[in-house]
């Protein structure tokens, strides 16, 4: 009997995920939680075979989620199940220790294949597109994520790093000796160039792009 933790803050998606797991593994025990803090508490006190983890959850939003889960249960399998861009997030999260990455756009058949690969075959799961991308990167090395970061001006990069450090607009304006309106203008440009529309996604995408540049 497998124990599976579903970490998802949208009730409808959590219910659908639980149903999909139950249809594939009728004997599995599914537990769901809507925040990363609660997930950490659960894996610290209860054994799980698999964690199905959304990325944009309260208390998470960082590539460090993998390390934090592993510190509680080193052998637990982790399958990322998210609506975020595969071509940006998949490889860095797998590199950080996730056992698989699955888009929420995946079919039922691919969902089952991902669980089978991660949970029973003890292998890494990524989609065919990401697999092809990995091979392409291997034979033709290219630093992913460079385009977004290289599009930023020196000042925008400074502000991005301060935003990543959880500095507020007023604090950034003081640090850089800029008006708050100027900082806000730069922030809007950073969001546009990075292809995000909120601070949480900006911080996570920055972490992922930096991680993907590491050897």
LINKA-V94375 format. One line per field, one symbol per residue. phi: phi as a letter, one per 20 degrees, with the letter a starting at -180 (. if undefined). psi: psi as a letter, one per 40 degrees, with the letter a starting at -180 (. if undefined). A space follows every 10 residues. Layout:
phi: ???
psi: ???
This chain:
phi: .edcdddbed gffffffgff fffecgefed ccbdbfffff ffffdcfceb dedeeedgnd lbffgfffff fecgefecdf cbeffgfeef ffffffpfea ccffeffgff gfffffffed elcedcffff ffffffffec gbffnfffff fefgfffgfg ffffemeeff fffffelcff ffffffffff gffemccbff ffffffffff ffeff
psi: hihhhhhheh dddddddddd ddddgdeihh hiieiddddd ddedeihidh hhhidfiheb fieedddddd ddgdeiihhh hieihdeddd dddddeeiei hhieeiiddd dddddddddd efihhiiddd dddddddddg hhhiedddde eiiddddddd ddddefhidd dddddefiid dddddddddd dddefieidd dddddddddd deei.
